[in-house]
Amino acid sequence: MLSDEMLVDSYHLAVELKLERDFIKLLLAEIKKRKLGTQQMNLAY
């Protein structure tokens, strides 16, 4: 299990590195599930 900070960092890095869209969506789904303030984040998907 990732900490909240590691999850968000992983999301941003995955977007920056243009990793698979499905992987990024998976990270984003977990961010939303944890209610980690998605309004303040620069969400790409």
PyMOL commands that set and color helices and strands:
alter all, ss='L'
color gray80, all
select helices_A, chain A and resi 4-16+21-33
alter helices_A, ss='H'
color red, helices_A
deselect
rebuild
show_as cartoon
